[in-house]
């Protein structure tokens, strides 16, 4: 399943971000990478790792964390991160069980 979030400037879409739902293995991998309990660092690292363009290519690279922190408004990053974190919540237990069987 692929999710999409549009970053807008007024009525104009300036960036489309796509991603697949976060798995437990990915969550554990990100937590090991950041080596801290800082939820902001986790969310930013998750966004860098998971964000894709419409062709499925990564939008950001691992070394761009400080650049994103300094160049992009916090509210823009937080909107993307919140969309990513909330995206799996509508995936119900029964749907997950069905996915496992298929």
N, C-alpha and C positions, 0 to 999 in steps of 0.2 A: 504494500500500500504506500502511496506517495502523497504527501501533504504539501500544501502551498500556502505561502503568506506573501501578501503584497505590501511593500513599503511605499507609502504615498507622500507626496508633497502637495498638499491641497487635494485636487482631484486627479493629479497626475501620478501614475505608477512609476516610481523611479527604480525599483528593484523588485524582482520576483525571486523568492527563496523557496526551494523545494527540499524535502527531506523524507527519509523513511523513519518509521517509529523507532524510538530508542529501545534497544534490547537490554536485558540485564547484563549481558557480557560487555556491551559497550559502556554501560554505566560504570561497571567495575573497572574497565580499562581507563576511563576518564579519571576516575577517583585515584587510581594509581599514578597517572600522569601528573596530576596537580599536587598530590602529596600534602593536602591541606583540607580542612573542613569548611573553607570559604565558599559559600554558595554562589557568590558572584563569579569567582574563578571557575567553578564547576560549569556554570551556565555559559560562560564565554567560551570555555574549552569545548563544550558540547556543540555550541553553535559553529565553531570553527571546523570541528570534525564532521558534523552532519550536513551543513548547508551545501546545497547543490544548485546548479543552474538548470535550465529547462532541458539541457542535453545530458544531465546526470553527472556533470563534472563538478568537482569541488569548487566552491566560490572562494574559499579562504585556505591558506596554507598554515601549517603549525607555527611557523616563525612570525606570523603576523599579529600575534596577540597584543603586544604593546602598541603597535601601530593602530589597531582597531580601538584600543582603550583611549588613545590620544586624539584620534582623528574623527571619530564618529560619536554623535550625540548619544549619551547614555540611554535616553528614552527610546531611540531607534533600536539599539542593541537589545534592550529589555523587551520591547514588543516582539521581536523575532524569537528571543529565548522563551518568553512566556507561551507563544504560539506552539513552539516545539515541545515544551514540557506538557502542555495541555492536550496535545494532539492525540495521544493514545488513550485518553480517559474515556472516549466514547466507544472504544473497542471493548465490548462486553465479554464477560467470561465465556458465555456460550459461543461467541464468534471465535474466541481464542481456541477453545476446544475443537471447534470445527476446522480451524486452520491447522491444528496439530494432526488431525486425522487425514487431511488431504495431502 
